[in-house]
Amino acid sequence: MHIAINTTDARPIYVQIMDEVRRALVLGSLRAEDPLPSVRQLAGDLRLNPNTVAQAYRELEREGVVYVRRGQGTFVSDRPTAAPERDAIVREVAARALLDAHRHGLSADDLIAAVRQAADTPRAAE
């Protein structure tokens, strides 16, 4: 699982971590019963205070997205990922892309055209 933190994003870092975990669930790169990195490991990888990662994990646990096995770690719960969650992620991605486009002087139409062009352009193996 890859988690990317954007220091220019207005969202708190722990919320970004939560969003990345949810995104991985929607995309299928995380599945039920998969372990999350330990708090210390993820904090070290992201160069964050462990309390920030712990806060994200606590909130995800409170929401039922993950659960903790004492002494073993944090694991993805087996609750199904709902379509509304996926729709919310799509809206968040669109809003961030639109904000970034506006910062660069582009209109929504410019962004839509560029996304369509990018979708139609064959990419090298990812």
SEKE-894045 format. One line per field, with one value per residue (C-alpha): residue number from 1; x, y, z. Coordinates in nm, 2 decimals, always signed. Example, Ala and Ser with C-alpha at 12.3 -4.5 7.8 and 13.67 -1.06 7.14 Angstrom:
<pts>
n: (1	2);
x: (+1.23	+1.37);
y: (-0.45	-0.11);
z: (+0.78	+0.71);
</pts>
This chain:
<pts>
n: (1	2	3	4	5	6	7	8	9	10	11	12	13	14	15	16	17	18	19	20	21	22	23	24	25	26	27	28	29	30	31	32	33	34	35	36	37	38	39	40	41	42	43	44	45	46	47	48	49	50	51	52	53	54	55	56	57	58	59	60	61	62	63	64	65	66	67	68	69	70	71	72	73	74	75	76	77	78	79	80	81	82	83	84	85	86	87	88	89	90	91	92	93	94	95	96	97	98	99	100	101	102	103	104	105	106	107	108	109	110	111	112	113	114	115	116	117	118	119	120	121	122	123	124	125	126);
x: (+0.00	+0.14	+0.03	+0.11	+0.10	+0.07	+0.20	+0.03	-0.31	-0.54	-0.66	-0.48	-0.22	-0.41	-0.72	-0.50	-0.38	-0.74	-0.84	-0.55	-0.65	-1.01	-0.89	-0.68	-1.00	-1.20	-0.93	-0.88	-0.52	-0.63	-0.87	-1.05	-0.81	-0.50	-0.27	-0.18	+0.17	+0.25	+0.22	+0.59	+0.67	+0.43	+0.54	+0.90	+0.82	+0.63	+0.86	+0.57	+0.51	+0.37	+0.09	-0.04	-0.06	-0.21	-0.48	-0.56	-0.58	-0.80	-1.04	-1.05	-1.12	-1.40	-1.55	-1.53	-1.28	-1.01	-0.98	-0.69	-0.57	-0.37	-0.01	-0.06	-0.14	-0.42	-0.62	-0.88	-1.23	-1.45	-1.72	-1.80	-1.69	-2.01	-2.07	-2.14	-1.78	-1.64	-1.86	-1.73	-1.37	-1.44	-1.59	-1.29	-1.05	-1.24	-1.26	-0.88	-0.81	-1.04	-0.88	-0.53	-0.65	-0.78	-0.45	-0.29	-0.54	-0.73	-1.11	-1.32	-1.36	-0.98	-0.94	-1.22	-1.06	-0.72	-0.86	-1.03	-0.72	-0.51	-0.76	-0.74	-0.36	-0.19	+0.04	+0.36	+0.33	+0.26);
y: (+0.00	+0.34	+0.64	+0.99	+1.30	+1.64	+1.91	+2.18	+2.02	+2.20	+1.87	+1.76	+1.49	+1.23	+1.29	+1.24	+0.91	+0.81	+0.91	+0.71	+0.40	+0.44	+0.50	+0.18	-0.01	+0.13	+0.05	-0.30	-0.26	-0.33	-0.61	-0.74	-0.88	-0.72	-0.57	-0.20	-0.10	-0.05	+0.30	+0.32	+0.18	+0.42	+0.72	+0.64	+0.59	+0.92	+1.10	+1.19	+1.19	+0.85	+1.02	+1.15	+0.80	+0.66	+0.93	+0.82	+0.46	+0.54	+0.73	+0.45	+0.20	+0.42	+0.42	+0.04	+0.05	-0.12	-0.32	-0.38	-0.72	-0.64	-0.74	-0.82	-0.49	-0.31	-0.50	-0.40	-0.50	-0.71	-0.46	-0.40	-0.08	+0.10	+0.27	+0.60	+0.59	+0.54	+0.83	+1.05	+0.97	+1.06	+1.39	+1.47	+1.39	+1.61	+1.90	+1.88	+1.87	+2.16	+2.36	+2.29	+2.38	+2.71	+2.78	+2.74	+2.97	+2.68	+2.65	+2.35	+2.30	+2.30	+2.04	+1.82	+1.83	+1.75	+1.45	+1.32	+1.35	+1.18	+0.90	+0.84	+0.85	+0.51	+0.50	+0.31	+0.01	+0.15);
z: (+0.00	-0.10	+0.10	-0.04	+0.18	+0.02	+0.25	+0.05	+0.10	+0.34	+0.49	+0.81	+0.76	+0.96	+0.73	+0.42	+0.57	+0.63	+0.27	+0.13	+0.32	+0.20	-0.16	-0.15	-0.04	-0.32	-0.58	-0.44	-0.34	+0.02	+0.10	+0.41	+0.66	+0.50	+0.76	+0.76	+0.83	+1.19	+1.33	+1.38	+1.03	+0.85	+1.06	+0.97	+0.60	+0.58	+0.83	+1.05	+1.42	+1.52	+1.70	+1.36	+1.22	+1.54	+1.52	+1.16	+1.26	+1.57	+1.35	+1.09	+1.37	+1.51	+1.16	+1.13	+0.84	+1.04	+1.36	+1.60	+1.72	+2.03	+1.98	+1.61	+1.45	+1.26	+0.99	+0.73	+0.85	+0.63	+0.58	+0.21	+0.04	-0.05	-0.38	-0.19	-0.06	-0.41	-0.53	-0.25	-0.34	-0.71	-0.60	-0.37	-0.66	-0.90	-0.65	-0.59	-0.96	-1.03	-0.75	-0.89	-1.24	-1.12	-0.94	-1.28	-1.46	-1.63	-1.66	-1.58	-1.95	-2.00	-1.73	-1.87	-2.21	-2.07	-1.87	-2.18	-2.38	-2.11	-2.09	-2.47	-2.48	-2.44	-2.15	-2.09	-1.86	-1.51);
</pts>
